[in-house]
């Protein structure tokens, strides 16, 4: 369905026959759907599917702006991209709980909004060919840039969509809801291409638009208010929960008063998800507040008003778990739990365990205390493995991108805070296998940072133990494992080749080498507080190098007190 008509009287132009089908369908003289790597017509009949190598197009990089040569198949490619979005991409991007927005609301809007149409087909092209578009500057050679047809389409469609929105804004004729939906789609496009900074900038603009719109919408039609409060704002809140891992996202501006939200019951998995997302926003923020206070004051405990807030959050988390158990009991009794819903339930439980550990440990800077929560970390890995299975596509792969709540955050948290080698590596292995991009971020980068921290801690622990201790092979035996009948045990997932254990199974990691809060930064963007150029000068890297700043405790000469020290390592992906 195209928003544009090619004939003045409104009749659609007859499209030329596609020559991009597979060899098998050409030989059989049947229409090929052109799904890659194997078309549906061949796979459904058990035939071997073989596509010809797609030819790359060479375009001049001298022209400004970038010009794409006309192609007689343009309209056909647009319609095919929309069909792929509707049939394949939409359900993976939003997950089963948000299918109405991605498969109903967005396609309806694109009927009369060309900018939304262009954004949808851009997402579709990126989703079908998840290899990111090349960086245009480093790959220039002799003023020539090699782009596949897919990359040409992405550049053309996205540029056209952005230009249309800008033009409407300049004319003052853009509908605020169309602007918000376009903002969500643009965040998708930037995130899939790996531009987290661009996606975050769009996110902040979207939040400001919501803040301005909220007071106005109260007096308008109930349908628009419901679309804003029940669909669009929850999307931004979930994205904000993702962004909290690096800070700077203004998600708190979207939160209503939740102090008395005790969650007596849920009527759906969607309502359970929205409640846990609020907690997944508030609890990490509270944890950061506690950590900041303890570091700045060098105190051993938090003030009384912090404890009041802690008890309130703990009560809400307990109530959430109780209401969730009741919901799952009802769904099981009705026998309406699909594999997808089972995976969603497992995912929500992994978030519950993560938030529980955060609340239990946030009033102390000790990192040893996390060892007591090994059963929770093991449960996170097991539940994430179940959720991972439920999100597998028919071809056995994970979707390249999702806007939905996913396994990234719980597995990331486990890789940082769990020091039991097998469980930690199982978390990193699942993180490697998860959808490549979740929210704003690439899981491969999370996994690489988690692996770097693990290797730093374990290598230093082995040095210390070799010098001062002997290994106690029973010291860190897991206190709780998944039940023998469990469908998937945490350590049953194959580890990534580079993170298989090379250390004793029960290596004890002393407090002194455990890494606390971390920060990633580029010198060209400025330094974190307390960091100077001299701290990273020894690495002799360029200003665009990504560095990891991490903290750890260091005992004084007397051995009875610790101080926090900061170290820096370059991150290379």
Secondary structure, DSSP 8 states (H G I E B T S, - for coil): --S--SSTTS----------S-HHHHHHT------SSS-HHHHHTT----------EEEESSSSS------TTHHHHHHHHHHHIIIIIHHHHHTGGGHHIIIIIHHHHHTT-HHHHHHHHHHHHHHHS-S----TTTT-BTTEEEE-HHHHHHHHHHHHHHHHHHHHHHHT---HHHHHHHHHHHHHHHHHTT-HHHHHHHHHHHHHHHHHHHHHHTTS-HHHHHIIIIIIHHHHHHHHHHHTTTS---GGGG----TT------SSHHHHHHHHHHHHHHHHHHHHHHHHHHHHH--SS--HHHHHHHHHHHHHHHHHHHHHHHHHHHHHHTT---HHHHHHHHHHHHHHHHHHHHHHHTT---SGGGGGGHHHHHHHHHHHHHHHHHTB-TTS-B-SEE-S--THHHHHHHHHH---HHHHHHHHHHHHHS-SEETTEEHHHHHHHHHHHHHHHHHHHHHHHHHH----TTTT--S----TT-S--GGGS---GGGS--S-TT----GGG----EEEEEGGG---TT--HHHHHTT---TT-EEEEEEEEEE-TTSS-EEEEEEEEE---
